[in-house]
Amino acid sequence: MDIQDLAGVACGTIVPPGTKTLVYVVAMDNVVSIPDPVGGATLGDGKRIIADIVLAANKYWASLYVISETGELKATQVGTNTRSYNSNFDFMVVGKGPDVDQWVEEQANRCFLALVTEKTGHVRLMGGIGTPVKQTASEFTTGKGSDTEKVWSITWTDITGFVPFYYEGAIDTDPLT
């Protein structure tokens, strides 16, 4: 396969960077199963999960709104002899009050899955069975004045060993299903 074929983007095509403001999260205790990637002979299929992640009865994906233009999902190659990937999602949320403060504090000790949507519309799955996402950093600031913001800066880390998969399954946000 030639490099031009692999790039798959015509010269001048805009591929917007960054993430959208809506992120989904679910506690690992609520996850029954995660389907395998599609597989197959087509390049990229090994990175696509098209079936639904199965959640326990009456469990659902919670919605989290991040501040626009603050979300960044990064996958970094690690290791010397055998190489794999660690991924981080860095983002900010508005530090509006005690509910957000408590939620951020509680995430420091939780294991979860996260779905992060790129501005291209691709949804990326962070975490897996046995390798959940963990909150590895959080910092709160009140801001200094009217030209600054009262925010939480947060980092979630995924140590599955893979670049986050493309998730094409359903995202159930209804607590009654």
Stockholm file with secondary structure:
# STOCKHOLM 1.0

chainA/1-177         MDIQDLAGVACGTIVPPGTKTLVYVVAMDNVVSIPDPVGGATLGDGKRIIADIVLAANKYWASLYVISETGELKATQVGTNTRSYNSNFDFMVVGKGPDVDQWVEEQANRCFLALVTEKTGHVRLMGGIGTPVKQTASEFTTGKGSDTEKVWSITWTDITGFVPFYYEGAIDTDPLT
#=GR chainA/1-177 SS CCHHHHHCCCTTCCCCCSEEEEEEEEEGGGEEECCCCCCSSSTTGGGEECSCCEECTTCCCEEEECCTTCCEEEEEEECSSSCEEEEEEEEEEECCSHHHHHHHHHHTTCCEEEEEEETTSCEEEECBTTBCBEEEEEEEECCSSTTSCCEEEEEEEEEEESCCEEECSCCCCCTTC
#=GC SS_cons         CCHHHHHCCCTTCCCCCSEEEEEEEEEGGGEEECCCCCCSSSTTGGGEECSCCEECTTCCCEEEECCTTCCEEEEEEECSSSCEEEEEEEEEEECCSHHHHHHHHHHTTCCEEEEEEETTSCEEEECBTTBCBEEEEEEEECCSSTTSCCEEEEEEEEEEESCCEEECSCCCCCTTC
//
